[in-house]
Amino acid sequence: MNNFIYDIPVKVYFGQNQLCHLGEELSRYGTRILLTYGGGSIKKSGLYDKVIAEIERAGLQVFELSGIEPNPRIDSVRQGAQMCKDHNIDVLLAVGGGSTLDATKFMAAGACVDHDPWDFLSEKWAPITKALPIVTILTLSATGSEMDCAGVISNPETQDKIGRLEAPLLPKASFLDPTLTYSVNAYQTACGAADMISHILEVYFNMEKDLYMLDCFMEGLLKTIIRFAPVAIEKPDDYEARANLMWASSWAINGFINGGKRLAWSCHPIEHELSAIYDITHGLGLAIITPRWLEYCLDETTVSRYVQFGINVFNINPEQAPMDIARQAIDRLADFFFNTLRLDSTLGKVGITAEHFPIMAQKACRGKVLRGFKPLQQQDIEKIFEMSL
């Protein structure tokens, strides 16, 4: 069992009618605000007007950057970083889902340097030692970006999608109101649930010595998502369902469940190559890849983890052979993704062919070995892509 440090100093306002605290939170960091958001749904919902009213009530000055894309682009990051410099921005307010939050994090870092923000993510891997303060208002439960120091940015010119986590990117405060997710459609709710599950499984499927309490916590998170995602899809304004999904999303990736584990994640770098080239929804790509990754990694050395997963999460009868339990566990997860959540089950169904598999696999492991639950070389990753067709 490894030593670890846990430090997540994000102030969370959870629940309804918490925006009355927005002005005071922003005012802690200055008076000039850059408001960032996506395609304008916050205006249709009325959230934009509420946010502007709170900013004005606090006597703050606001500048705006809209149009941040799903799988956010480096050009949006560049634009936001330049706006911060041009307008002497003190604090950034990101309103939206993970894409808006991720892009805003790198804008905040880009505002503090003279070089291109892509240098943070390219082979140059420029240091991130400082970022402007960030406050978030979450409208989609999925990525957990509201309570972590990570972000993922796409560069269409190079066909790269790269993530990074650094302490300066951590939001100062986040507003989590489950009612703001009522308008999220069934497809995005399903993709968000798949994303959350993947965050947990990336840590859970690990053969290092574990803290029992963290295993129980992860299994509880998984059971929560499996229980409430279908409810939110069928009844979008069910507060209990939306609240459970929102809080599970944050705790799936804020670092608490890691418990000192050292192995790299596998499904996320594999999926990033899919959405870098094909721009598919991240959660959908994870739903397609994850069961095949689990199938590929199953052997006599790893089967015990699958048995624990199957028994404790899906209540599979323990009086069976370990391999039978393991295969049933994979099948149950796939059934949840593809039948309960009704997500497409193969890459072929979303128009993806094997054309780019070699280069995607090479990038996923950076030409070396992806040292995750089971070490994966380029040929292993290609096989997982092929299994997903």
Residue pairs with C-beta under 8 A, 6 or more apart in sequence:
1 208
1 209
1 210
1 211
1 259
1 260
2 208
2 259
2 260
2 261
2 262
3 260
4 258
4 259
4 260
6 255
6 256
8 147
8 148
8 170
8 254
8 255
8 256
9 170
10 146
10 147
10 170
10 171
10 172
10 173
10 174
10 254
11 25
11 172
11 173
11 174
12 146
12 147
12 173
12 174
12 176
12 250
13 21
13 173
13 174
13 175
13 176
14 176
14 177
14 246
14 247
15 176
15 177
15 178
15 243
16 177
16 178
16 179
17 177
18 175
18 177
19 50
19 51
19 54
19 137
19 175
19 177
20 54
21 175
22 51
22 54
22 55
22 58
22 93
22 135
22 137
22 175
23 54
23 55
23 57
23 58
23 60
24 58
25 135
25 172
25 173
26 33
26 55
26 58
26 60
26 91
26 93
26 135
27 58
27 60
28 133
28 172
29 90
29 91
29 133
29 135
29 172
30 89
30 90
30 91
30 133
31 59
31 60
31 61
31 90
32 60
32 61
32 63
32 87
32 88
32 89
32 90
32 91
33 55
33 60
33 61
33 62
33 63
33 89
33 90
33 91
33 92
33 93
34 62
34 63
34 64
34 65
34 80
34 83
34 84
34 87
34 89
34 91
34 92
34 93
34 107
35 51
35 52
35 55
35 62
35 63
35 64
35 65
35 93
35 95
36 64
36 65
36 66
36 68
36 80
36 92
36 93
36 94
36 95
36 96
36 100
36 103
36 104
36 107
37 48
37 64
37 65
37 66
37 68
37 94
37 95
37 96
37 100
38 66
38 67
38 68
38 69
38 70
38 96
38 97
38 99
38 100
39 66
39 67
40 66
41 139
41 183
42 48
42 51
42 95
42 96
42 139
43 49
45 180
45 183
47 95
47 137
47 139
47 180
48 95
51 93
51 95
51 137
52 62
55 62
55 93
56 62
63 83
63 87
63 89
65 76
65 79
65 80
65 83
65 107
67 76
68 76
68 96
68 99
68 100
68 103
68 104
69 76
69 99
70 99
70 279
70 281
71 99
71 152
71 154
71 161
71 275
71 276
71 279
71 282
72 99
72 100
72 102
72 103
72 152
72 153
72 154
73 103
73 153
73 154
73 155
73 156
74 117
74 118
74 121
74 153
74 154
74 155
76 103
77 103
77 106
77 107
77 110
77 117
77 118
77 153
78 110
78 116
78 117
78 118
80 92
80 103
80 104
80 107
80 110
80 111
81 106
81 107
81 109
81 110
81 111
81 117
83 89
83 107
84 92
84 107
84 108
84 110
84 111
84 132
85 111
89 111
89 132
90 132
90 133
91 132
91 133
91 134
91 135
91 172
92 104
92 107
92 108
92 132
92 133
92 134
92 135
93 134
93 135
93 136
93 137
94 100
94 101
94 103
94 104
94 105
94 134
94 135
94 136
94 137
94 171
95 136
95 137
95 139
96 137
96 138
96 139
96 140
97 138
97 139
97 140
97 142
97 143
98 140
98 142
98 143
98 144
98 145
101 136
101 138
101 143
101 145
101 146
101 151
101 171
102 143
102 145
102 150
102 151
102 152
102 153
103 151
103 153
104 134
104 136
105 131
105 134
105 145
105 149
105 151
105 169
105 171
106 117
106 120
106 121
106 151
106 153
106 169
107 117
108 131
108 132
108 133
108 134
108 168
108 169
109 117
109 120
109 128
109 130
109 131
109 166
109 168
109 169
110 117
110 120
111 131
111 132
112 130
112 131
112 132
113 119
113 126
115 126
118 153
118 155
119 125
119 126
120 126
120 128
120 164
121 153
121 155
121 160
121 162
121 163
121 164
122 160
122 162
128 164
128 166
128 168
128 169
129 168
130 168
131 168
131 169
133 172
134 169
134 170
134 171
134 172
135 171
135 172
135 173
135 174
135 175
136 145
136 146
136 171
136 173
136 174
136 175
137 174
137 175
137 177
137 180
138 146
138 174
138 175
138 176
138 177
138 180
138 181
138 246
139 180
139 181
139 184
140 181
140 184
140 188
140 192
141 181
141 184
141 192
141 196
141 242
141 245
141 246
141 248
141 249
142 188
142 191
142 192
142 193
142 195
142 196
142 249
142 282
142 283
143 195
143 249
143 253
143 282
144 196
144 199
144 249
144 250
144 251
144 252
144 253
144 254
145 151
146 171
146 174
146 176
146 250
147 171
147 174
147 250
147 251
147 253
147 254
148 165
148 170
148 253
148 254
148 255
149 165
149 166
149 167
149 168
149 169
149 170
150 163
150 164
150 165
150 169
150 253
151 163
151 164
151 165
151 169
152 161
152 162
152 163
152 272
152 282
153 161
153 162
153 163
154 160
154 161
154 275
154 276
154 279
155 161
155 162
159 276
159 277
160 276
160 363
161 272
161 273
161 275
161 276
162 272
163 268
163 272
174 250
176 246
176 247
176 250
178 239
178 242
178 243
178 245
178 246
179 237
179 239
179 242
181 189
181 232
181 242
181 245
181 246
182 236
182 237
182 242
183 236
184 192
184 236
185 236
186 233
186 236
186 342
187 281
187 343
188 281
189 229
189 232
189 233
189 236
189 245
190 229
190 233
190 283
190 287
190 341
190 342
190 343
191 281
191 282
191 283
191 284
191 287
191 343
192 245
192 249
192 283
193 225
193 229
193 245
193 283
193 341
194 283
194 284
194 286
194 287
194 290
194 337
194 341
194 343
195 249
195 282
195 283
195 286
196 221
196 225
196 245
196 248
196 249
196 252
197 222
197 225
197 226
197 286
197 290
197 333
198 267
198 268
198 283
198 286
198 287
198 290
199 252
199 253
200 218
200 221
200 222
200 252
200 257
201 222
201 267
201 290
201 294
202 265
202 266
202 267
202 268
202 372
203 218
203 257
203 258
203 261
204 215
204 218
204 219
204 222
204 257
204 305
204 309
205 294
205 297
205 302
205 305
205 309
205 373
206 261
206 263
206 305
206 373
207 301
207 302
207 305
207 373
208 261
208 262
208 263
210 259
210 261
211 259
214 256
214 257
214 259
215 308
215 312
217 256
217 257
218 257
219 309
219 312
219 313
221 248
221 251
221 252
221 257
222 313
223 313
224 244
224 245
224 248
225 245
225 248
226 313
226 336
227 244
228 240
228 241
228 244
228 245
228 248
229 241
229 245
229 340
229 341
230 340
230 341
231 238
231 240
231 241
232 238
232 241
232 242
232 245
233 341
235 241
236 242
251 257
263 371
263 372
263 373
264 370
264 371
264 372
265 372
266 293
266 370
266 372
266 373
266 374
266 376
267 286
267 289
267 290
267 293
268 286
269 364
269 365
269 370
270 289
270 293
270 360
270 361
270 364
270 370
270 381
270 384
270 385
271 282
271 285
271 286
271 289
272 364
273 360
273 361
273 363
273 364
274 280
274 285
274 289
274 347
274 352
274 360
275 281
275 282
275 285
276 360
276 363
277 356
277 360
278 350
278 351
278 352
280 350
280 352
284 343
284 344
284 350
287 337
287 338
287 341
287 343
288 337
288 343
288 344
288 345
288 346
288 347
288 350
288 388
289 384
289 388
290 333
290 337
291 330
291 333
291 334
291 337
292 384
292 387
292 388
293 384
294 306
294 330
294 333
295 330
295 387
296 374
296 380
296 383
296 384
296 387
297 373
297 374
298 306
298 323
298 326
298 327
298 330
299 374
302 373
302 374
303 322
303 323
303 326
304 322
305 373
306 322
306 325
306 326
306 329
306 330
307 318
307 322
307 325
307 326
307 329
309 329
310 316
310 325
310 326
310 328
310 329
310 332
311 318
311 325
313 329
314 328
314 329
314 332
314 333
316 325
316 328
316 329
316 332
317 325
318 325
320 328
334 345
337 343
337 345
338 344
338 345
344 350
346 388
346 389
347 353
347 385
347 388
347 389
348 389
352 389
353 389
354 385
354 386
354 389
357 382
357 385
357 386
358 378
358 382
360 381
360 385
361 378
361 379
361 381
361 382
361 385
362 378
364 370
364 378
364 381
365 376
365 377
365 378
365 381
367 378
368 377
369 375
369 376
369 377
370 376
370 377
370 381
376 384
